Amino acid sequence: MISRYYELRLVGALPPEVLVDFEGLKAAPEPATTVVHGELDQAALNGLLARLELLGVQVREVRRLHDPPTPGSMVNLR
């Protein structure tokens, strides 16, 4: 399955346990938002979105990116 690089913008803070099964994803808190970046295939993206829904985390935006963010701009919550 082909992996693509995605950015998800979530409302509020993201509990660290949300990303425990998604190796390689990184999250960075921004004011009133958490931005999650990482490489996911379609099944993993669907699984992450389902987990966020179960936890009541509101997804504001999902974008497929051509390039990963610059190093140092993200922190790993694990």
Residue pairs with C-beta under 8 A, 6 or more apart in sequence:
1 41
1 42
1 43
2 41
2 42
3 39
3 40
3 41
3 44
4 39
4 40
4 41
4 64
5 37
5 38
5 39
5 64
5 65
5 66
5 67
5 68
6 36
6 37
6 38
6 39
6 40
6 45
6 62
6 63
6 64
6 65
7 35
7 36
7 37
7 61
7 62
7 63
7 65
7 69
8 35
8 36
8 48
8 52
8 59
8 61
8 62
8 63
9 33
9 34
9 35
9 59
9 60
9 61
9 62
10 33
10 34
10 35
10 36
10 52
10 57
10 58
10 59
10 60
11 32
11 33
11 57
11 58
11 59
11 60
12 32
12 33
12 34
12 57
12 58
13 29
13 34
14 27
14 29
14 34
14 36
14 57
14 77
15 55
16 77
16 78
18 48
18 51
18 52
18 55
18 57
19 25
19 27
19 36
19 77
19 78
20 78
21 47
22 38
22 40
22 44
22 47
22 48
24 38
24 39
25 36
25 37
25 38
25 40
25 48
26 36
26 37
26 38
26 74
26 75
26 76
26 77
27 34
27 35
27 36
27 37
27 74
27 75
27 76
27 77
28 34
28 35
28 37
28 73
28 74
28 75
33 60
35 74
37 65
37 68
37 69
37 74
39 68
40 48
45 62
49 59
49 62
52 59
